[in-house]
Amino acid sequence: MTTTTKTAEQEAAEAVGIGKLSQKDLDDARREGALEAAKEAGKAAFKYATDGNLMSEITGKSPPPGYDDVNLLAPLLGQPVEELKKQIAPDGPVPEEKVYGLLALERNGQNRTDYVRAMMQRLGLKADELPGGGPAYTNDSTSISKL
């Protein structure tokens, strides 16, 4: 007399009405489950590595690549705002991603209203799309009188 022991998978299949499963069916189901588990683990690892921002979950404008390498262009922020506007103009020498980097630098530094507005206008940004930085307000540096 031979007795066969049922595996947990076979008992579960019978409980939900699938019936008896062959060993090949069980192996295929295990392989499929292992692949799904690996996919989920990969997603979790990527989400952890990107601070919880999966590409499909990022909303709004993201900073352009290379925007943060602006150390050599930082002296542009020391020029008068009219000269800065010439440099960051669409036909000027400063590319768009570097203008974004200068905007971030200004926001984290002096945060002057006219400089921030000039770069916002060049990039077409709204107030809620500004890179992180100082307070939500800017430091208005326009003179009240000619003194």
C-alpha positions, 0 to 999 in steps of 0.5 A: 500500500502506497501513501502519498503525502500532499504538499501545502500547494496541492492542498491549497489548490484542492481547497480553492477548487483547482483540483490536483496539480502536476509536479510541473504545474507546481514548479511553474507556479513556484518559478512565477512566484519567485520572479514576482518576488524578485521584481518587488524586491528590485522595486523596493531597492530602487525606491530606497536608493532614490529616496522613495521617488520612483520615476513614475511617481515624480511630479512637477518639473525635476531639475535638469541633469548637470544643474548643480555644477555651477561653481565657475559661473557663480561670479555672474551673480555678482554682476548687475542684474541687467548684465546677468540677463544678457548672459542668461538670455536664450542666445547667451553663453549660459545653457538652461541647466546652468541657469537653473543651477544659478537660480538654486545658488541665488535662492540659497544665498542672497535670494534677491528678488530681481535676480530670482525673477530674471532667472524664473522668466528665462526658465519659464518657472512659476513660484511653486517650481523654484528650487529649494532654498531660502524662505519663500519670500525673496529679499527685495534689494531695489532702492527706495530713494536715489541715496 
